[in-house]
């Protein structure tokens, strides 16, 4: 199911002239995203955020929070 979803998103971006790469990996989310983005020399990481708020995000470690604080390239969060 994940592969189909990722490919649909890539097709949508391609149709709009936005260069993208569809990647589906297994592993711990934050470190896996960072590792892959560094290996692929990504210009930007685009990912969703659940928008739990400042207090909740302090108590619950999220993938988007991890990536934002550890990425070597810009990160765009979609809320």
C-alpha positions, 0 to 999 in steps of 0.5 A, a space after each residue: 500500500 505504501 509503494 502505491 501511495 508514494 508512486 501516486 505522489 511522485 506522479 502528481 509532482 512530475 505532472 507539475 514539473 517538480 523533480 522528485 524521487 519516490 523512496 520507500 524504506 523500513 526502519 526508525 522514521 527519523 534516522 532513516 529519513 536523515 540517512 537517506 536524505 544525506 545519501 541522496 544529497 537532497 535539497 529539501 525534506 518535505 514531510 507532514 506534521 501532526 501539529 500536536 503543539 509545543 507542550 505535547 511535542 516536548 513530551 512525545 518525540 515525533 519523527 518530524 520534530 527529530 528531522 527538523 532538529 537534525 537535518 543538514 538541509 532545509 525541512 518543509 513541514 506540511 500541517 
